[in-house]
Amino acid sequence: MGTDLKTSTRSAVERYSDVLLDLSHSIHAEPELAFEEHRSAEKIATLLAREGFEVDRGVAGLDTAFVATYGAGELVLGLCAEYDALPEVGHACGHNVIAAASVGTALALRDVADQLGVTVKVIGTPAEEVGGGKVLMLERGVFDDVSFSMMVHPAPYESCAAKSLAITDLEVHYQGRPSHAAAAPHLGINAADAVTVAQISISLLRQHLEPGQMVTGIVTHGGTVPNVIPAHASAMFDVRAENLESLQRLENRIRDCFTAGALATGCTHEVVQVSPIYAELTPDPWLADAYRRAATDLGRRPLSREQEQREKIGSTDMGNVTRVLPAIHPTIAIDCGDAVNHQQEFATACASASADRAVLEGALAMAWTTIATATDPRQRERLLARGGAA
């Protein structure tokens, strides 16, 4: 039965290849930022509705989130579709590929859903780059009935059990007092200096960071004109670590650096957490191995398990999903030269022939992973129980 199902899903992906690639290119051509992905979400939802999926738009109180459902099987697959882009560099993380691949998997499984005893859900998850769409959707019950989940992310390399870093993004705002920078600088309290002190403190702290910890940041406001002492300044930092426990330790130290800036200059300050905290990926081992077999059968060449442990993909709110239910977040390689995610050259590569191949083969690899899972009695039982050990 497995061979027939794999043949059927391959035929479906081939049949819908033009539709899937048109979807990928269309999303790529109109990049939209977090929580503003109205066109992208509607393109996906409309396509799935046309193909017989029941589509619920605006779920979890998020205008650009949706769930598209087909089938009535007790084993529920959640295919995550991301579609937000980055400022200035557009789809330099390839979310157009992610969305189209998940749609491709859903269409490939649609006609065999009853045979497999599965319900197929495409979960449209906005705001991965910033905002934590999946975290909000988890908290608001969207994943409550999902047995297992997956998505595939373009990258310079192929990884089946991808690792990521936990992250929190913090914005610090300093409030001082304005004054004439030449006539009465002594009457001012310089908020920009507070940012500088915080930056220097963080730079010195880097020597003592634990393995796997890192911090990067930008100044988001540093004054308006040079002849006025800046009364307000702000900066934003991404704070990352190997896991949530290490992240909390680092966050405490970074907040002390923010306080140092205020104490040194006489400013007051406020720290704002911009997005929900993203947990590190904890991919389900059995699902990752099943995906590895599928990708290898398609002629792809994943990193070895040992190499995977040395590579990290940054941070993702899919990490939070993997902590709640069995899930995977493999990466699929595209030809991007020396470019990496979040570079303009990578954005260009995400609309190339190599990215198109990743859409179709990523869709098929996830479909075959689902077939292997649904037809394995032990794994089926485990996933229906939601939380058993592999």
C-alpha positions as semicolon CSV with decimal commas, in nm:
position;residue;x (nm);y (nm);z (nm)
1;M;0,000;0,000;0,000
2;G;0,284;0,238;0,085
3;T;0,431;0,214;-0,267
4;D;0,095;0,287;-0,428
5;L;0,039;0,584;-0,197
6;K;0,383;0,724;-0,274
7;T;0,316;0,691;-0,646
8;S;-0,020;0,862;-0,607
9;T;0,125;1,155;-0,416
10;R;0,410;1,194;-0,666
11;S;0,156;1,211;-0,947
12;A;-0,043;1,473;-0,757
13;V;0,261;1,695;-0,702
14;E;0,351;1,667;-1,070
15;R;-0,008;1,749;-1,167
16;Y;-0,011;2,061;-0,949
17;S;0,346;2,168;-1,017
18;D;0,253;2,476;-1,222
19;V;0,001;2,586;-0,960
20;L;0,250;2,544;-0,676
21;L;0,530;2,728;-0,855
22;D;0,297;3,010;-0,954
23;L;0,199;3,042;-0,588
24;S;0,562;3,051;-0,476
25;H;0,657;3,314;-0,733
26;S;0,350;3,526;-0,663
27;I;0,419;3,539;-0,289
28;H;0,785;3,612;-0,361
29;A;0,693;3,902;-0,592
30;E;0,477;4,075;-0,328
31;P;0,665;4,053;0,004
32;E;0,466;4,154;0,310
33;L;0,586;4,211;0,666
34;A;0,471;4,042;0,987
35;F;0,094;4,055;1,053
36;E;0,048;4,244;0,724
37;E;0,053;3,940;0,491
38;H;-0,301;3,992;0,363
39;R;-0,234;3,918;-0,005
40;S;-0,014;3,618;0,065
41;A;-0,255;3,458;0,312
42;E;-0,546;3,513;0,076
43;K;-0,362;3,361;-0,220
44;I;-0,302;3,041;-0,023
45;A;-0,648;3,028;0,134
46;T;-0,824;3,087;-0,198
47;L;-0,625;2,814;-0,371
48;L;-0,702;2,560;-0,099
49;A;-1,071;2,652;-0,088
50;R;-1,090;2,601;-0,464
51;E;-0,938;2,254;-0,415
52;G;-1,201;2,145;-0,164
53;F;-1,046;2,243;0,168
54;E;-1,262;2,403;0,433
55;V;-1,093;2,733;0,512
56;D;-1,128;2,928;0,835
57;R;-0,975;3,274;0,799
58;G;-0,864;3,510;1,074
59;V;-0,815;3,237;1,334
60;A;-0,672;3,304;1,681
61;G;-0,766;3,668;1,648
62;L;-0,498;3,720;1,381
63;D;-0,619;3,871;1,055
64;T;-0,358;3,695;0,841
65;A;-0,379;3,351;1,006
66;F;-0,594;3,069;0,869
67;V;-0,659;2,696;0,890
68;A;-0,753;2,495;0,580
69;T;-0,884;2,144;0,653
70;Y;-0,952;1,832;0,446
71;G;-1,053;1,485;0,563
72;A;-1,195;1,335;0,879
73;G;-0,926;1,092;0,996
74;E;-0,836;1,069;1,362
75;L;-0,466;1,134;1,291
76;V;-0,436;1,509;1,230
77;L;-0,142;1,651;1,036
78;G;-0,063;2,022;1,075
79;L;0,137;2,162;0,783
80;C;0,273;2,503;0,879
81;A;0,282;2,766;0,605
82;E;0,490;3,077;0,664
83;Y;0,463;3,377;0,431
84;D;0,597;3,690;0,601
85;A;0,899;3,869;0,456
86;L;1,180;4,091;0,580
87;P;1,215;4,470;0,550
88;E;1,423;4,578;0,248
89;V;1,536;4,227;0,143
90;G;1,190;4,075;0,091
91;H;1,172;3,695;0,089
92;A;1,536;3,650;0,188
93;C;1,433;3,364;0,416
94;G;1,232;3,186;0,149
95;H;0,892;3,177;0,316
96;N;0,735;3,165;-0,030
97;V;0,899;2,822;-0,069
98;I;0,771;2,714;0,273
99;A;0,414;2,811;0,193
100;A;0,407;2,651;-0,150
101;A;0,567;2,327;-0,026
102;S;0,310;2,290;0,253
103;V;0,028;2,351;0,007
104;G;0,184;2,093;-0,223
105;T;0,191;1,835;0,054
106;A;-0,172;1,905;0,137
107;L;-0,281;1,862;-0,225
108;A;-0,074;1,545;-0,261
109;L;-0,237;1,392;0,048
110;R;-0,590;1,509;-0,022
111;D;-0,693;1,217;-0,242
112;V;-0,539;0,954;-0,011
113;A;-0,647;1,109;0,319
114;D;-0,928;0,857;0,369
115;Q;-0,699;0,562;0,295
116;L;-0,447;0,694;0,546
117;G;-0,707;0,783;0,807
118;V;-0,573;1,137;0,835
119;T;-0,707;1,487;0,850
120;V;-0,486;1,731;0,662
121;K;-0,459;2,086;0,793
122;V;-0,263;2,369;0,638
123;I;-0,205;2,615;0,919
124;G;-0,125;2,962;0,792
125;T;0,114;3,106;1,048
126;P;0,198;3,477;1,010
127;A;0,480;3,677;1,165
128;E;0,762;3,426;1,203
129;E;1,039;3,680;1,148
130;V;0,909;3,891;1,435
131;G;0,588;3,864;1,633
132;G;0,568;3,491;1,705
133;G;0,257;3,395;1,512
134;K;0,288;3,027;1,599
135;V;0,334;3,105;1,969
136;L;0,012;3,306;1,970
137;M;-0,172;3,035;1,777
138;L;-0,047;2,768;2,017
139;E;-0,166;2,971;2,315
140;R;-0,505;3,027;2,151
141;G;-0,574;2,660;2,080
142;V;-0,512;2,630;1,706
143;F;-0,281;2,329;1,751
144;D;-0,488;2,157;2,021
145;D;-0,619;1,880;1,793
146;V;-0,304;1,841;1,582
147;S;-0,131;1,504;1,621
148;F;0,195;1,599;1,449
149;S;0,327;1,892;1,251
150;M;0,589;1,973;0,991
151;M;0,720;2,231;0,747
152;V;1,029;2,261;0,529
153;H;1,256;2,568;0,518
154;P;1,497;2,664;0,236
155;A;1,861;2,703;0,337
156;P;2,210;2,666;0,190
157;Y;2,222;2,307;0,318
158;E;1,994;2,007;0,373
159;S;1,909;1,912;0,732
160;C;1,645;1,669;0,859
161;A;1,664;1,739;1,234
162;A;1,755;2,106;1,218
163;K;1,873;2,282;1,533
164;S;1,794;2,639;1,631
165;L;1,857;2,884;1,913
166;A;1,605;3,010;2,163
167;I;1,554;3,385;2,131
168;T;1,397;3,684;2,296
169;D;1,401;4,028;2,136
170;L;1,427;4,321;2,374
171;E;1,387;4,691;2,304
172;V;1,529;4,938;2,556
173;H;1,404;5,297;2,573
174;Y;1,600;5,566;2,758
175;Q;1,450;5,895;2,865
176;G;1,676;6,190;2,946
177;R;1,638;6,568;2,918
178;P;1,696;6,789;2,612
179;S;1,915;7,096;2,612
180;H;2,116;7,311;2,375
181;A;2,419;7,102;2,286
182;A;2,655;7,404;2,277
183;A;2,504;7,670;2,503
184;A;2,396;7,448;2,792
185;P;2,500;7,085;2,749
186;H;2,537;7,053;3,125
187;L;2,162;7,096;3,164
188;G;2,087;6,798;2,940
189;I;2,069;6,427;3,017
190;N;2,188;6,241;2,709
191;A;1,976;5,936;2,627
192;A;2,200;5,848;2,331
193;D;2,492;5,817;2,572
194;A;2,288;5,568;2,772
195;V;2,253;5,352;2,460
196;T;2,627;5,380;2,403
197;V;2,705;5,267;2,758
198;A;2,466;4,971;2,717
199;Q;2,629;4,874;2,388
200;I;2,977;4,887;2,537
201;S;2,864;4,685;2,838
202;I;2,717;4,419;2,611
203;S;3,031;4,415;2,395
204;L;3,248;4,354;2,702
205;L;3,005;4,088;2,823
206;R;3,055;3,888;2,502
207;Q;3,392;3,766;2,631
208;H;3,211;3,584;2,911
209;L;2,908;3,443;2,729
210;E;2,832;3,075;2,773
211;P;2,875;2,849;2,468
212;G;2,580;2,895;2,234
213;Q;2,483;3,236;2,369
214;M;2,489;3,543;2,144
215;V;2,347;3,893;2,125
216;T;2,307;4,128;1,830
217;G;2,145;4,468;1,817
218;I;2,077;4,796;1,642
219;V;2,008;5,154;1,753
220;T;1,650;5,233;1,656
221;H;1,657;5,599;1,767
222;G;1,950;5,814;1,871
223;G;1,833;6,173;1,851
224;T;1,713;6,407;1,578
225;V;1,966;6,689;1,531
226;P;2,322;6,725;1,664
227;N;2,263;7,059;1,835
228;V;2,003;6,918;2,075
229;I;2,103;6,678;2,354
230;P;1,894;6,366;2,276
231;A;1,617;6,330;2,530
232;H;1,505;5,994;2,396
233;A;1,701;5,703;2,251
234;S;1,629;5,336;2,197
235;A;1,791;5,017;2,077
236;M;1,672;4,666;1,998
237;F;1,864;4,346;2,068
238;D;1,815;3,982;1,972
239;V;1,927;3,767;2,266
240;R;1,986;3,398;2,178
241;A;2,099;3,083;2,354
242;E;2,111;2,706;2,315
243;N;1,794;2,658;2,519
244;L;1,537;2,847;2,723
245;E;1,725;2,800;3,049
246;S;2,047;2,947;2,911
247;L;1,843;3,222;2,745
248;Q;1,699;3,331;3,078
249;R;2,046;3,357;3,231
250;L;2,167;3,569;2,941
251;E;1,860;3,790;2,941
252;N;1,921;3,873;3,307
253;R;2,275;3,988;3,225
254;I;2,163;4,192;2,922
255;R;1,903;4,369;3,134
256;D;2,183;4,459;3,379
257;C;2,372;4,617;3,087
258;F;2,064;4,823;3,006
259;T;2,049;4,936;3,368
260;A;2,416;5,034;3,349
261;G;2,336;5,277;3,070
262;A;2,069;5,442;3,278
263;L;2,281;5,463;3,593
264;A;2,583;5,604;3,411
265;T;2,388;5,888;3,247
266;G;2,105;5,964;3,487
267;C;1,837;5,850;3,244
268;T;1,531;5,648;3,323
269;H;1,473;5,341;3,111
270;E;1,214;5,083;3,011
271;V;1,269;4,739;2,858
272;V;1,002;4,598;2,627
273;Q;0,983;4,238;2,504
274;V;0,890;4,282;2,139
275;S;0,785;3,926;2,049
276;P;0,697;3,613;2,244
277;I;1,001;3,408;2,339
278;Y;1,096;3,150;2,075
279;A;1,209;2,813;2,211
280;E;1,485;2,606;2,053
281;L;1,382;2,337;1,805
282;T;1,342;1,989;1,954
283;P;1,257;1,784;1,644
284;D;1,082;1,451;1,687
285;P;1,349;1,185;1,619
286;W;1,123;0,934;1,444
287;L;0,965;1,193;1,216
288;A;1,308;1,335;1,136
289;D;1,435;0,989;1,038
290;A;1,126;0,928;0,825
291;Y;1,184;1,259;0,649
292;R;1,551;1,166;0,597
293;R;1,446;0,844;0,422
294;A;1,200;1,033;0,203
295;A;1,448;1,307;0,108
296;T;1,716;1,048;0,030
297;D;1,472;0,851;-0,186
298;L;1,419;1,172;-0,384
299;G;1,791;1,196;-0,449
300;R;1,860;1,474;-0,202
301;R;2,171;1,464;0,017
302;P;2,103;1,565;0,379
303;L;2,381;1,640;0,622
304;S;2,481;1,350;0,842
305;R;2,331;1,338;1,189
306;E;2,668;1,443;1,329
307;Q;2,692;1,742;1,095
308;E;2,340;1,848;1,187
309;Q;2,445;1,891;1,547
310;R;2,701;2,152;1,442
311;E;2,468;2,360;1,225
312;K;2,207;2,602;1,356
313;I;1,944;2,781;1,152
314;G;1,899;3,088;1,371
315;S;1,572;3,098;1,561
316;T;1,210;3,011;1,481
317;D;0,874;3,003;1,654
318;M;0,840;2,647;1,520
319;G;1,058;2,563;1,819
320;N;0,760;2,631;2,043
321;V;0,549;2,391;1,837
322;T;0,810;2,115;1,874
323;R;0,796;2,150;2,253
324;V;0,419;2,092;2,256
325;L;0,369;1,814;1,999
326;P;0,575;1,586;1,775
327;A;0,703;1,802;1,490
328;I;0,992;1,862;1,252
329;H;1,140;2,164;1,074
330;P;1,384;2,025;0,815
331;T;1,578;2,254;0,584
332;I;1,595;2,196;0,210
333;A;1,897;2,310;0,012
334;I;1,873;2,557;-0,274
335;D;2,149;2,678;-0,504
336;C;2,243;3,016;-0,357
337;G;2,617;3,039;-0,414
338;D;2,788;3,190;-0,113
339;A;2,470;3,358;0,008
340;V;2,290;3,272;0,331
341;N;1,942;3,345;0,462
342;H;1,857;3,713;0,512
343;Q;2,084;3,831;0,229
344;Q;1,950;3,985;-0,093
345;E;2,125;3,716;-0,298
346;F;1,936;3,450;-0,105
347;A;1,608;3,628;-0,178
348;T;1,690;3,611;-0,549
349;A;1,771;3,240;-0,516
350;C;1,429;3,175;-0,360
351;A;1,263;3,239;-0,697
352;S;1,510;3,029;-0,898
353;A;1,482;2,690;-1,065
354;S;1,654;2,538;-0,762
355;A;1,393;2,688;-0,528
356;D;1,118;2,559;-0,756
357;R;1,265;2,211;-0,726
358;A;1,273;2,254;-0,349
359;V;0,902;2,340;-0,347
360;L;0,808;2,023;-0,532
361;E;1,052;1,785;-0,365
362;G;0,991;1,937;-0,021
363;A;0,616;1,883;-0,072
364;L;0,672;1,524;-0,175
365;A;0,918;1,449;0,107
366;M;0,663;1,569;0,365
367;A;0,388;1,369;0,196
368;W;0,600;1,052;0,206
369;T;0,688;1,121;0,569
370;T;0,318;1,140;0,644
371;I;0,252;0,812;0,463
372;A;0,528;0,637;0,658
373;T;0,388;0,774;0,983
374;A;0,022;0,700;0,920
375;T;0,088;0,343;0,806
376;D;0,315;0,252;1,099
377;P;0,085;0,116;1,374
378;R;0,324;0,196;1,659
379;Q;0,390;0,551;1,545
380;R;0,026;0,610;1,469
381;E;-0,065;0,505;1,822
382;R;0,212;0,721;1,966
383;L;0,104;1,033;1,780
384;L;-0,261;0,981;1,860
385;A;-0,158;0,976;2,224
386;R;0,025;1,310;2,171
387;G;0,331;1,289;2,389
388;G;0,454;0,929;2,396
389;A;0,823;0,856;2,348
390;A;0,952;0,740;2,009
